[in-house]
Amino acid sequence: MHVAVCIVGYRNVADIVGCLEALARSSHSDFEVQICENGGRKAYRILSDSLPKQLPAGQVVVVTEATHNLGYAGGVNVCIRAAPDADAWWVLNPDTVPDDRALEELLNRLADGDCELVGGVLHGADGRVQTLGGRWRPWLARAEAIGRGLPLSETKAYSLRLDFVSGASMLVSKVWIQVVGLMREDYFLYCEEVEWCLRGQQRGMRLGFAAQAYVFHNQGATTGSARSLRSRPTLPVYLDERNKILATRDCNPYLLPIALPAALMLIILRFSGRGAWRQTWAGVRGWSAGLMNERGMPRVKRFRAKL
């Protein structure tokens, strides 16, 4: 099965080089790499000059310059469109280092025939799970990671019911694309995979979990979203809170009257309770933007200036 690996870059050459080095060791060798650089002309030139045109085993590496910052979903869609003849697409964050057998394990799970989109195990340098996938709590407008903090040794026997797969590593079948379509680009960044998975399941598609598809994830390397709450950049907070409201609006609109006040209360409790006042402000502004159904690149000038 021929796979197109889809990577969205944003001025992070070192991350992408490390990811490609890991892909070169993959036990499944029938793939190509499609990269969309969202960081502008200069970033595109630097990235193109830094990467090989082929991996040692002959896999083609193609870098495409985005017309402007398309956001994560927009970049993923560029990569998928660039490889229309692929049998499946592996959406992979640039700040990941997949295990040698990760792609093979994802493909084996897809071949079982009871799912059309597959996720695996994302973990950190400490050998503990970041997520095995997630559950969506629509009445709270909240996405919850499954398995966070588990040692990797405890994941091998897991069989999960998932509401969504992490966008940092997801293997997408041709059937999924044909039935569900591409990712929504109006989310720009964060929660787009939640909406995609929920939309797919509403159309009869199924999610699978490959318990031994291990992918190291340097979480938040590009956006800084993995920092402590008080030091976290406000842009990721804004977009995360906005887009969870948008996902509720798009997939569970009948629950908005419950989810809106609940989400606002959770924002205040989560950030202000820890003295993260800037992040509280950003979260409330994001919640308000979701309430007003604002989409795409943030309209708030303070946030737009960071993109």
Protein Blocks (a to p, Z undefined) as FASTA:
>chain_A
ZZddddddehilklmmmmmmmmmmpmblcdcdddddfebjklmmmmmmmpcfbdfkopac
dddddfbdnbjmlmmmmmmmmmmmbmbdcdddfkbccdfklmmmmmmmmmnopacbdcdd
dddfkopafbgbdcddfknopacdehihiafklmmmgccddfbdcfkbccddfklmmmno
padfklonghklmmmmmmmmmnopacdddfklccdddehklnopmpcfklgcfklmmmmm
mmmmmmmmmmmmmlmmmmmmmmmmmmmmmmmmnopaklmmmmmmmmmmmmnopghjdfbl
klmmmZZ
